[in-house]
Amino acid sequence: MLPFETIEEATIFLGRNLTVAETLWFNYSAKKSDYCLYCHNILFLFLIFSVVPVPLVFVEMMRSLGFDKYKIQPKVSLSLSDMFRCYKDVMRMFVLVVGPLQLVSYPSIKMIGIRTGLPLPSAWEILAQLGVYFMIEDYTNYWIHRFLHGKWGYEKIHRVHHEFTAPIGFAAPYAHWAEVLILGIPSFLGPAIVPGHIITFWLWIALRQIEAIETHSGYDFPWTPTRYIPFYGGADYHDYHHYVGGQSQSNFASVFTYCDYIYGTDKVMKQCIILLFFF
């Protein structure tokens, strides 16, 4: 909750007039507790898990209208009931694990210093922090993902996520409850190291989940803006990982490909591409 009763008090505190964004933030958040603001994550995640994959459902249902050429595994076709079953399982995990985890993790957010007050961060500050968060998450996620492809990790935990050998958008958060908890660590680590404003934290959580849905879309669209991000893996890159399944020892990257390149876990896919090219 902001320590100001009026905009005039906030103006005096800052020593300047509030920006338009800061005025909107004041009007929205002044009477809301920090805990309430943090719990907005639950609503954001619900909307992202429920709404963002929906266009991909229509694309899957209308493949004959020209979308089939973008399907990475064109021989695989999922029914509406298959996709709805996946969504139901994701929502069950959301209600039983993700939501409660958000409710009880607020003390850790306060401890690391995520702030809710004024001034708001600049656009450059937000972009810089998001970049750091993505890099930290990508590196730590890479090693956890490799661990989960060990015999014990895969059989006990990660095999659930690989039930979809041809992934779909709804399958991005589809996983064993233990994997949901474990992979929450890389997502939290960036904000813990470089704490910022709650708005930056909201954006980070939202963008990371939207990126995961795009990566699991099963389609390689030529107009996807992420194609222009250096070292970005994307749907085609991660789809191969799902296609190979439990035996996969490559393409562990969650967002970027630099870890796979540095540690040599991109070689299998490269070899397959070379074989396809010559044969």
C-alpha positions, 0 to 999 in steps of 0.5 A: 500500500502506498504511504500517501493519501493523496497525489499531492503528498506523492508529488511532494515526496517525489519532488516533481509531478507524477507522470501519467503512468504514475498517476494511473498507478497511484489511483489503482494501487493506493488503497490496495495492500502489497499482498493484494498486488502480489496476488494479482499473479494468480489472475494473470497466470489463470488468464495466460494459461486459459486464453493465450493458447486458444488461438492455437486450438483454432489453428489446429482445428483449421489446419486444412485451411493452410496452416498445415504447412506450418505444423512442425509434426504434420503427421500428428493431429490432436482432437479438441477433446485431447486439448481440453483434457490437457487444459483440465489437467493444467487447471487442476495443477493450477488450483492445487499447486500454482495458486496456493504457492503464489498465496504462501510465497509473499513473504519471500517477495517482501524479503528480496525487496520487490517494491510496489511504490513510487517512483515507477521504473523507467522503460529502460530499467524494466527492459534491463531487468527483464533481460537479466531475468531471462538470462538467469532463468535460462541458465538455471533451467537448462541444468535442472532440465538436464537433471530431469532427463536423467533416469530417476528424474525422467521416470519419476517426474519429467515423463509427465511433461513429455506425454505430449511428443508433439506439444501444444500451447496448453501443454506448456505448464503441463507437468508433474507437481514436483516439476512445477515446484522445481522450475519455480526456482529459476523463475524466482532467482532473477528477481531475487538477485535483481529485485525491481518493481512489482510491475516488472515482476508481473511482466516477467511472470507473464512474458515467461509463460507466454514464451513457454506457450509459444515454444510449445505451440507445435507451429513454426510461423514465419511471422513470429516476432521472436524469430528475430531475437538472437539465440532464441530457440523457439517452437521448432527447436523445442519441438524436436526435444519433445519428439525424441522424448525420454531419450533426448539428450539435446535441446534443453534450452528453455528460451535461448540456445547458448547453453546447448551450444556451449555444453554441446547438447545441440549436436544431435539435432544438428546431425539429424538436420545434416542427415535429412539434408543429404538423404 
